[in-house]
């Protein structure tokens, strides 16, 4: 069978596997969100424990450690996937994540926990390679729908993961880490047995070591103005998002006195809404609006959501903001579709690796900013009572990101893909 025909025949099962892989990957990650800060608290002061204000900057630094390693390694993984194929890179990252979750479950102190997060960051770039995989097996006009399904898979992972993590955390604070390890390793085994390769030999690129590092990856983007502007916009939005992730459990526990299970319920709501919007609404709305308008509208809804989180005076308001803000999910598949069409067929991995690396810079800085601002605002030293100030800062940062995306769309976005029913 010709390589192109082989790729066509593998397209549907391969896409299904990637969706399952990402759903289980997010499920494993989501298990830890309600209990991660609690584990840090339990290890503070040589295992004697600490309060939320003490845990906030430590947990933020832990998140930054993960993204520092991803920043250093993501471009290399992207370039390697362009040269040797996506399958082996995806399987290595899954195996590394599974073993690291197990190591975290066994952490006796903060030093051990920081080491395990550093190792996990080295293998934590599976999303970029998975995006390149989908671009390999999906024609350009269908990519927005395919990327919408990726968002739905992420949403489903967040539906189950945080709730299950919160419930398991009530039994034992380390139990969710063991469950995450088991799920991820089972996913790796499944992929080892069934995942086909998506990149045929004739579409593989030479091994360009100059792009296999963060600096080289960023330099490569300077030759692609639209992708470069979108990378800057995504960096600002991710900066805000990571600031929110690092402080969500601590913020809601402090301001609304939420226990871990209620934190999990809020994240389950996020997941349900994301699955509904990206798996259903986006696939219908993006062809009507066009990818460029969908991108800008969705990003604007993100700005509104951050402001809403910061201004909500009661816990129930958070759930209302989650539902409204979820409409911003139409931006993600539109953005991915535009970027993959602006990139060449032989450089999808390199571009996605560069974006993942820049995303990891946001992961380094965002938690530090969010954690530091929240710790200061709830410490009793702030001159004003504004516990939601960290989220209002996120709203301002994401508003700047919207302006950059608007400039990108105005100056060099690919034309909207033709609608295919």
N, C-alpha and C positions, 0 to 999 in steps of 0.2 A: 504493500500500500504506500502511496506517495506520502511524504511528510506532512503536506498540507491537509490531506484527507485524514491522516492519523490524528492530527491536531483537532480537526472538526469533530471526529468521532469521540474524542476524549473530552470535548468542551463541557458537556452537561455534567457528567459525573465529577469532573475536576472542579467546576464551579461549586457544586454541592459540597464537595469536601472542604474547599476553602471556607465556605460559609459555616460549616460545622466546626472547623478548626478555630475560626475566629470567635464563634459563639462560646465554645468551651474555654478558649483562652481568656476571654473577657469574664466568663463565669468564674474561672480560677482567680483572676485579679479582683473581681467584685467581692468574692468571699472575704477578702482581707480588708476592704475599706472600712467596715464598721469596727474592726478589732485592731487594726494596725496601730492607731494612736494609743489604744489601751495597752498593747504589748510594750510600746515604748515607755509609757507611764510606769508599768510594772518593773521595768529594768532600770529606771532612774535611781540615783543615789545608792549605787551598788546593790540593787535589788530591793531596796527598801520602799521604792515607789515614789511618785511625785504628783503634783497637781497638773491641771490642764495648761496653765500659763507656762509651767516649766517644760511640758511635753511639746508645746507648739513649735518652738524653734528647732528642737531636736528632730522631731518628725519631719519638719521641712528640710532639714539638712540631709536626712536619710533619703528623702525623695530626690534631692539634688544629686546625691551620690549616684543613684541609679541612672539619672539622665546624663551625668557627666560621662559615664562609661558608654552610654548609647551614642552620645555625641562623637566620641572617638571611634566607635566601631561601626556605626550604621553605614557610612559611605563605603567602607571596605566590603560589607556584606552585600550592598547593592551592586558594586562592581563585580564581585565574585559571582553573583547570580546572573549577570549579563554574560559572563565568560563561561561558567560551568553549568548554568541552569538554576531554576528556582527550587527544585525539589530538595536537593541536598541542604541548601541554606535553611529552608523552612524546617526541615527535620532537626537540624542541629539546634536551631533556636528553641524549638519545643522541648527537646531533651534537656537543654541547659536550664530552661525555666522550671521544668518539673523537678529537677534535682535541687534547684535553688530554693523552691518552696519548702522542700523537705528539710533543707539545712536551716531555713528560718524557723521552722517549727521547733528545732532543737536548740535554738539560740540561748546560751546561758547568760549572755551579757550584751551590752550595746556594741562593743567592738566586733563581736561575732556577727551581729545583725548588720553592721555596716559593711563587713566583708562580703556577706552573702548578697546584699543588694548591689554591690559593685560587680560581682560575677554575673548576677541576673541582668544587669544593664548591658553587659558585653553580648548577651544573646537575646536581647529584648527588642530587636528590630524586625520582628516577623511581619508586622503590619505593612511596612513599606514593600517588602518582597511579595507579600500576598497581593498587594495592589498591582504590582507589576505582573503577577501571575494572571490576575483577572484581565489586565490589558492585553496580555498575550493571547488569551483564548476568546476574547469578545470583540466583535467588530466595533469601530468607533461610534456608530450611530446607536448602539445598544449599551454603551458603557455607563451612561447615567443611571439606567435601570439596574444594571449589575452592581454598581457602587451603592445604589439605594438599598439593595439586598444586603450588602456588607454592613451598612448602617443598621439595618433591621436585625442582623445577626448580633451585632454589638448590643443593640437594645435588649434582645432576648437574654443575652448573657447577664445584663444588668438587672433584668427582672428577677432572675433566680438567685444570682450570686450574692448581692448585698443582704437580701432577706435571709438566705440560708446562713450567710456568715454571721449575721446578727444573732440568729437563733442558736447556732453552734457555739458562738462566743459566750452565750449565757451558760453553757455547759462547761466549757474550758476555753480560755482565751487562745490557746494554741491549736485547738482542734480544726478551725478553718484552714490553717496552713497545711495540715496533713491532708485534708480533703482536696485542697487546691493542687497539691503535689500529685495525688492519685489521679485526678481528672486530667491533668496536663500530660502525665506519663501515658495514660490510656490513649489520649489523643495522638501522642507521638507514635505509639504502636500502631494505631489505626492508619496513620499516614504512611508509616513504613511499609504497610501491606498493600495499600490501595492507591496512593497518590501517583498519578502519571506526571511525567515531565511536560512542561508547557512551552519550553523554548527550543525549537528545533536547531540542529547544528548550524544551518545556513543563516540563521538570524542571530547568532552569538557574536559578541564583540570581542576584539582583542583585550587582553588583560592590561588595563591602563592604570598603573600604580599611581600616576599623578593625580587620579581622581579618587583613589582609595583612602583619602584622608580628608578631614573637615575643610582644610584650606583649599585643597584642590577641587573639592566638590563645590564649594561656594564660587570659586573662580569660574568653573564650568557654567554656572548659571548666569554669569554676567553676559554671556553671549546669547541669552534667551530672555529678552526684556520682559515679556509677559510673565513667564515663569518666575523670573526674579522678583517682579513686583508682587505677584501672588505669594511667593515665599515670604516676603516681608509682611504682607497682610496676615498670613497664617501664623507667622511668628508672634505677632501682637495678640491675635485671638488666643493662641495657645498659651501665651504668657498669662493672660487673664484666666484661662481655664485651669491651668495648673495651680494658680494661686487659689482658686476656688476648691480644687480637689484636696489640697493640702490642709485646708482649714474647715472644710464642711462639717466633719464630725465634731470637731472641737467647738466651732461656732454655734452649731445647733444645740450642743450639750450645754454650753454656757448661757446662751440667750433664751432658749426655749426649754431647757432642762430635758432634752430628749435622751432616752436610754438607747443603747446600741440597736435594739430591735426597731425603734422608730426611725433611726438614721437609715437602717436597711429598707424600711418601707418607703422612705422618701426617694431612695435610689431606685427602688423597684418601680416607682411611679415614673422616674426619668426613663428607665428602660422600656416600660410599656409604651410611653408616648413616643420614644425614639423609634421603636419597632413599627408602630402604627404610621408615623409620618414618613420614615425613610423606606419602609417596606411597601407602603400603600400610597399615601398621598403624594410623595415625591415623584413616583413613577407616573402619576397622572398629571401632576401640576407642572413639572419641568417641561414636558413637550408643549404645553400650552403657553407658558411664560417665556420659554427659551432658557438656555443654561445661564446666560449672563444676567438676566433679570432675576432668575431664581437665586442665583448666587448673592446678589446685592440685597434682595428682600430677606433672605434667610439670615445673613450676617447682621442686618439691622435688628431683627428679632432677638438675636443674641445680646446685642447692646441693651435692649429693653429688659431682658431677663436678668442680667447682672444688676441693673439698677433696682429691679424689683426685689431681688434677694436682700440687697442692702437696706432697703426701706421697709421691709415687712416687719411689723411690730408684733405679730402673733404667729405661732407656728403654722396654723392652718393656711395662712396667706402664702407660705412657701409652696404648698401644693398647687395653689392657683397659678402662681408664677411659673412653676414647672410645666404645667399644661400649656400656658400661653407661649412660653419660651421654646417649647418643643417644636413649634412651627418653623423655627430657625433651622431645623434638620434638613430642609430642602437644599441648604447651601452646600452640604458636604458632597453628595453625589454630583451636583453640578460642577463644583470646583474640581473634583477628581477627573471628571470627563474632559473638562477644558484643558487641564494640565497634561493628561496623557495624550491628547490630540496635538498639543503643542510640542511634545517631545518626540524624537525619532524612534523608530521601531527597535533599533539596536541599543538604545540608551535608557529604556524605561527603568531598569534597575538602578542605574547611576543617578538618574533624576530623583527617583523615589528615595534613594539612600541619602542624597543631599538634603531633601526635604525632611527626612527623618532626623538627620543630624541637626538641622536648624530647629526642628521641633524639640529636640532634646536640650538645646540651649535654653529654650523657654521652660523646659522641665527643670533645669538647674536654677534659673533665676526666679521663676514664678513662685515656687513654694517658699523660697527665702523671703521674697517680698510679702507674700500673703501671710506667711507665718509670723514674720517680724511685726507687720502692721497689726495683726490680730492680737498678738501677745502684748503689744504696747497698749492697745485700746482697752483690753480687759484687765490690765494689770493694776488699775487704780491710779496710775501716774498721768494718764491723759487729761488734758485740760477740759475736754468735752466728753460727754457720754455718747459715743457713736460706735457701738459694737459692729455695726454693718459697714463701717468705713472701708474695710478691705475690699468688699464687693463693689462699693461705689468707685473705688480706684480701678477695679477690673472693668467697670462700665466705661470709664474714661479711656482706658487703654484699648478696649475693643472698638470704641468709636473712632479712634485714630486708625485702627486696622481697617475699618469700613471705608474710610477715605482713601486709603492706599489701594484697596480692592476696586473702588470706583475709578481710580486713575488707571489701574491695569486694564479694566474693561474698556475704558475710553480710548486707550492708546494701542493695544495690541492683542486683544482676545481673539481666539479663533472664532469663525462664524458658528452660530448654533448649529448642532447636528440636525440633519433632516429627521422628521418624525417617522418612526417605523412602527406600525401597529402590529 
